[in-house]
Amino acid sequence: MGRCAVYDVQIDGSGTVRYDGKEFAAVKGPQEAHISADAVHALYDAFAKADFFWTFDSYKALVSDLPAYTMTISFDGQKKTLVDYDGLFAGLPKEVAELEPMIDNVAGTAKWVKGPSP
């Protein structure tokens, strides 16, 4: 209902970042960048530390007009997806919620989502 940016971002094991801006993002369509192997490993370690694989698949509060986040991690034949819709209110562990801005920071999505800084 609101004007939250809608976009996908993927980071693969080699450090390739793939962004696809959809609605209300400064940059629409696909973009690509690269991050260091150390950044990929740090992100993986954060998922492991947050016990991401032991979470529920969905944390949804019974409210409307809030941003929703979907996070997926896959490696070594394992895959886990989690949907967060005001999840902290619905029991989402804080360490897992902190992964959302971390993914954006590591991927550098601000340049596409918000546009260039003044």
ZAKEVO-312808 format. One record per residue (C-alpha): z, y, x; residue in one letter; residue number from 1. Coordinates in Angstrom, 1 decimal. Each point is the difference from the previous one (the first is absolute). Layout:
N
<atom><c3>Z</c3><c2>Y</c2><c1>X</c1><r>A</r><k>NUM</k></atom>
...
***
This chain:
118
<atom><c3>0.0</c3><c2>0.0</c2><c1>0.0</c1><r>M</r><k>1</k></atom>
<atom><c3>0.8</c3><c2>2.4</c2><c1>2.9</c1><r>G</r><k>2</k></atom>
<atom><c3>-2.1</c3><c2>1.1</c2><c1>2.9</c1><r>R</r><k>3</k></atom>
<atom><c3>1.2</c3><c2>-2.4</c2><c1>2.7</c1><r>C</r><k>4</k></atom>
<atom><c3>-2.5</c3><c2>-0.9</c2><c1>2.6</c1><r>A</r><k>5</k></atom>
<atom><c3>-1.6</c3><c2>-3.4</c2><c1>-0.6</c1><r>V</r><k>6</k></atom>
<atom><c3>-1.1</c3><c2>-1.7</c2><c1>3.2</c1><r>Y</r><k>7</k></atom>
<atom><c3>0.0</c3><c2>-3.3</c2><c1>1.9</c1><r>D</r><k>8</k></atom>
<atom><c3>0.9</c3><c2>-0.4</c2><c1>3.6</c1><r>V</r><k>9</k></atom>
<atom><c3>-0.3</c3><c2>-3.2</c2><c1>2.1</c1><r>Q</r><k>10</k></atom>
<atom><c3>1.1</c3><c2>-0.6</c2><c1>3.5</c1><r>I</r><k>11</k></atom>
<atom><c3>-1.3</c3><c2>-3.1</c2><c1>1.7</c1><r>D</r><k>12</k></atom>
<atom><c3>1.5</c3><c2>-1.8</c2><c1>3.0</c1><r>G</r><k>13</k></atom>
<atom><c3>-2.4</c3><c2>1.7</c2><c1>2.4</c1><r>S</r><k>14</k></atom>
<atom><c3>1.2</c3><c2>3.5</c2><c1>-1.1</c1><r>G</r><k>15</k></atom>
<atom><c3>-3.0</c3><c2>0.9</c2><c1>-2.1</c1><r>T</r><k>16</k></atom>
<atom><c3>1.1</c3><c2>2.2</c2><c1>-2.9</c1><r>V</r><k>17</k></atom>
<atom><c3>-2.2</c3><c2>0.0</c2><c1>-3.1</c1><r>R</r><k>18</k></atom>
<atom><c3>0.6</c3><c2>2.7</c2><c1>-2.6</c1><r>Y</r><k>19</k></atom>
<atom><c3>-1.7</c3><c2>0.3</c2><c1>-3.4</c1><r>D</r><k>20</k></atom>
<atom><c3>0.8</c3><c2>3.2</c2><c1>-1.9</c1><r>G</r><k>21</k></atom>
<atom><c3>-0.4</c3><c2>-0.2</c2><c1>-3.8</c1><r>K</r><k>22</k></atom>
<atom><c3>1.5</c3><c2>2.7</c2><c1>-2.2</c1><r>E</r><k>23</k></atom>
<atom><c3>1.9</c3><c2>3.2</c2><c1>0.9</c1><r>F</r><k>24</k></atom>
<atom><c3>-0.4</c3><c2>-0.7</c2><c1>3.7</c1><r>A</r><k>25</k></atom>
<atom><c3>-1.4</c3><c2>2.7</c2><c1>2.3</c1><r>A</r><k>26</k></atom>
<atom><c3>-2.5</c3><c2>-2.5</c2><c1>1.4</c1><r>V</r><k>27</k></atom>
<atom><c3>-1.7</c3><c2>-2.4</c2><c1>-2.4</c1><r>K</r><k>28</k></atom>
<atom><c3>-1.7</c3><c2>-3.1</c2><c1>1.2</c1><r>G</r><k>29</k></atom>
<atom><c3>0.3</c3><c2>-2.2</c2><c1>3.1</c1><r>P</r><k>30</k></atom>
<atom><c3>1.3</c3><c2>1.2</c2><c1>3.3</c1><r>Q</r><k>31</k></atom>
<atom><c3>0.9</c3><c2>-1.9</c2><c1>3.1</c1><r>E</r><k>32</k></atom>
<atom><c3>2.4</c3><c2>0.6</c2><c1>3.0</c1><r>A</r><k>33</k></atom>
<atom><c3>1.8</c3><c2>-2.0</c2><c1>2.6</c1><r>H</r><k>34</k></atom>
<atom><c3>3.6</c3><c2>-0.3</c2><c1>1.0</c1><r>I</r><k>35</k></atom>
<atom><c3>1.6</c3><c2>-1.6</c2><c1>3.0</c1><r>S</r><k>36</k></atom>
<atom><c3>1.1</c3><c2>-3.6</c2><c1>0.2</c1><r>A</r><k>37</k></atom>
<atom><c3>3.6</c3><c2>1.2</c2><c1>0.6</c1><r>D</r><k>38</k></atom>
<atom><c3>-0.2</c3><c2>1.9</c2><c1>-3.4</c1><r>A</r><k>39</k></atom>
<atom><c3>-1.2</c3><c2>-3.2</c2><c1>-1.7</c1><r>V</r><k>40</k></atom>
<atom><c3>2.8</c3><c2>-2.0</c2><c1>1.5</c1><r>H</r><k>41</k></atom>
<atom><c3>2.6</c3><c2>2.5</c2><c1>-0.9</c1><r>A</r><k>42</k></atom>
<atom><c3>-1.2</c3><c2>0.0</c2><c1>-3.6</c1><r>L</r><k>43</k></atom>
<atom><c3>0.0</c3><c2>-3.8</c2><c1>-0.1</c1><r>Y</r><k>44</k></atom>
<atom><c3>3.6</c3><c2>0.0</c2><c1>1.4</c1><r>D</r><k>45</k></atom>
<atom><c3>1.1</c3><c2>2.5</c2><c1>-2.7</c1><r>A</r><k>46</k></atom>
<atom><c3>-1.4</c3><c2>-2.4</c2><c1>-2.7</c1><r>F</r><k>47</k></atom>
<atom><c3>1.9</c3><c2>-2.9</c2><c1>1.6</c1><r>A</r><k>48</k></atom>
<atom><c3>3.2</c3><c2>2.0</c2><c1>0.4</c1><r>K</r><k>49</k></atom>
<atom><c3>-0.2</c3><c2>1.0</c2><c1>-3.7</c1><r>A</r><k>50</k></atom>
<atom><c3>-0.3</c3><c2>-3.7</c2><c1>-1.0</c1><r>D</r><k>51</k></atom>
<atom><c3>-3.1</c3><c2>0.9</c2><c1>-1.9</c1><r>F</r><k>52</k></atom>
<atom><c3>-0.9</c3><c2>-3.6</c2><c1>-0.7</c1><r>F</r><k>53</k></atom>
<atom><c3>3.3</c3><c2>-0.5</c2><c1>-1.8</c1><r>W</r><k>54</k></atom>
<atom><c3>-0.5</c3><c2>2.8</c2><c1>-2.5</c1><r>T</r><k>55</k></atom>
<atom><c3>-1.0</c3><c2>-0.4</c2><c1>-3.6</c1><r>F</r><k>56</k></atom>
<atom><c3>-3.7</c3><c2>0.6</c2><c1>-0.7</c1><r>D</r><k>57</k></atom>
<atom><c3>0.7</c3><c2>3.0</c2><c1>-2.2</c1><r>S</r><k>58</k></atom>
<atom><c3>2.6</c3><c2>2.8</c2><c1>-0.4</c1><r>Y</r><k>59</k></atom>
<atom><c3>-0.7</c3><c2>2.1</c2><c1>-3.1</c1><r>K</r><k>60</k></atom>
<atom><c3>2.2</c3><c2>2.5</c2><c1>-1.7</c1><r>A</r><k>61</k></atom>
<atom><c3>-0.5</c3><c2>0.6</c2><c1>-3.7</c1><r>L</r><k>62</k></atom>
<atom><c3>-1.2</c3><c2>3.5</c2><c1>0.3</c1><r>V</r><k>63</k></atom>
<atom><c3>-3.4</c3><c2>1.6</c2><c1>0.0</c1><r>S</r><k>64</k></atom>
<atom><c3>-2.1</c3><c2>2.4</c2><c1>2.1</c1><r>D</r><k>65</k></atom>
<atom><c3>1.3</c3><c2>-1.0</c2><c1>3.5</c1><r>L</r><k>66</k></atom>
<atom><c3>-2.1</c3><c2>-1.0</c2><c1>3.0</c1><r>P</r><k>67</k></atom>
<atom><c3>-0.5</c3><c2>-3.8</c2><c1>0.5</c1><r>A</r><k>68</k></atom>
<atom><c3>-0.4</c3><c2>-1.6</c2><c1>3.4</c1><r>Y</r><k>69</k></atom>
<atom><c3>-1.4</c3><c2>-3.4</c2><c1>0.8</c1><r>T</r><k>70</k></atom>
<atom><c3>0.7</c3><c2>-1.5</c2><c1>3.4</c1><r>M</r><k>71</k></atom>
<atom><c3>-1.6</c3><c2>-3.2</c2><c1>1.3</c1><r>T</r><k>72</k></atom>
<atom><c3>0.5</c3><c2>-1.6</c2><c1>3.4</c1><r>I</r><k>73</k></atom>
<atom><c3>-1.8</c3><c2>-3.1</c2><c1>1.2</c1><r>S</r><k>74</k></atom>
<atom><c3>0.1</c3><c2>-1.8</c2><c1>3.3</c1><r>F</r><k>75</k></atom>
<atom><c3>-0.1</c3><c2>-3.6</c2><c1>1.2</c1><r>D</r><k>76</k></atom>
<atom><c3>-1.2</c3><c2>-1.3</c2><c1>-3.4</c1><r>G</r><k>77</k></atom>
<atom><c3>2.9</c3><c2>1.7</c2><c1>-1.8</c1><r>Q</r><k>78</k></atom>
<atom><c3>-0.4</c3><c2>2.8</c2><c1>-2.6</c1><r>K</r><k>79</k></atom>
<atom><c3>2.4</c3><c2>2.0</c2><c1>-2.0</c1><r>K</r><k>80</k></atom>
<atom><c3>-0.6</c3><c2>2.9</c2><c1>-2.5</c1><r>T</r><k>81</k></atom>
<atom><c3>2.6</c3><c2>2.2</c2><c1>-1.5</c1><r>L</r><k>82</k></atom>
<atom><c3>-0.4</c3><c2>2.7</c2><c1>-2.7</c1><r>V</r><k>83</k></atom>
<atom><c3>2.4</c3><c2>2.9</c2><c1>0.0</c1><r>D</r><k>84</k></atom>
<atom><c3>0.3</c3><c2>2.3</c2><c1>-3.0</c1><r>Y</r><k>85</k></atom>
<atom><c3>3.2</c3><c2>2.0</c2><c1>0.5</c1><r>D</r><k>86</k></atom>
<atom><c3>1.2</c3><c2>-3.2</c2><c1>1.6</c1><r>G</r><k>87</k></atom>
<atom><c3>3.2</c3><c2>1.4</c2><c1>1.5</c1><r>L</r><k>88</k></atom>
<atom><c3>1.3</c3><c2>0.5</c2><c1>-3.5</c1><r>F</r><k>89</k></atom>
<atom><c3>-1.1</c3><c2>-3.6</c2><c1>-0.8</c1><r>A</r><k>90</k></atom>
<atom><c3>1.7</c3><c2>-1.6</c2><c1>3.0</c1><r>G</r><k>91</k></atom>
<atom><c3>-2.6</c3><c2>0.3</c2><c1>2.7</c1><r>L</r><k>92</k></atom>
<atom><c3>1.8</c3><c2>-0.2</c2><c1>3.4</c1><r>P</r><k>93</k></atom>
<atom><c3>0.0</c3><c2>3.4</c2><c1>1.8</c1><r>K</r><k>94</k></atom>
<atom><c3>-1.4</c3><c2>-1.6</c2><c1>3.2</c1><r>E</r><k>95</k></atom>
<atom><c3>-3.0</c3><c2>-1.2</c2><c1>-2.0</c1><r>V</r><k>96</k></atom>
<atom><c3>-0.5</c3><c2>3.4</c2><c1>-1.7</c1><r>A</r><k>97</k></atom>
<atom><c3>0.0</c3><c2>1.6</c2><c1>3.5</c1><r>E</r><k>98</k></atom>
<atom><c3>-3.1</c3><c2>-2.0</c2><c1>0.9</c1><r>L</r><k>99</k></atom>
<atom><c3>-2.1</c3><c2>2.1</c2><c1>-2.4</c1><r>E</r><k>100</k></atom>
<atom><c3>0.1</c3><c2>3.3</c2><c1>2.0</c1><r>P</r><k>101</k></atom>
<atom><c3>0.0</c3><c2>-2.0</c2><c1>3.2</c1><r>M</r><k>102</k></atom>
<atom><c3>-3.3</c3><c2>-1.5</c2><c1>-0.8</c1><r>I</r><k>103</k></atom>
<atom><c3>-1.5</c3><c2>3.4</c2><c1>-0.8</c1><r>D</r><k>104</k></atom>
<atom><c3>1.5</c3><c2>1.5</c2><c1>3.2</c1><r>N</r><k>105</k></atom>
<atom><c3>-1.3</c3><c2>-2.8</c2><c1>2.2</c1><r>V</r><k>106</k></atom>
<atom><c3>-3.4</c3><c2>0.1</c2><c1>-1.7</c1><r>A</r><k>107</k></atom>
<atom><c3>-0.2</c3><c2>3.8</c2><c1>0.2</c1><r>G</r><k>108</k></atom>
<atom><c3>-1.1</c3><c2>0.2</c2><c1>-3.7</c1><r>T</r><k>109</k></atom>
<atom><c3>1.2</c3><c2>3.6</c2><c1>-0.4</c1><r>A</r><k>110</k></atom>
<atom><c3>-3.2</c3><c2>1.4</c2><c1>1.5</c1><r>K</r><k>111</k></atom>
<atom><c3>-2.0</c3><c2>-1.7</c2><c1>-2.8</c1><r>W</r><k>112</k></atom>
<atom><c3>2.5</c3><c2>0.2</c2><c1>-2.9</c1><r>V</r><k>113</k></atom>
<atom><c3>1.2</c3><c2>3.6</c2><c1>0.5</c1><r>K</r><k>114</k></atom>
<atom><c3>-2.8</c3><c2>1.4</c2><c1>2.1</c1><r>G</r><k>115</k></atom>
<atom><c3>0.2</c3><c2>1.9</c2><c1>3.3</c1><r>P</r><k>116</k></atom>
<atom><c3>3.2</c3><c2>1.9</c2><c1>0.7</c1><r>S</r><k>117</k></atom>
<atom><c3>-0.3</c3><c2>3.8</c2><c1>0.0</c1><r>P</r><k>118</k></atom>
***
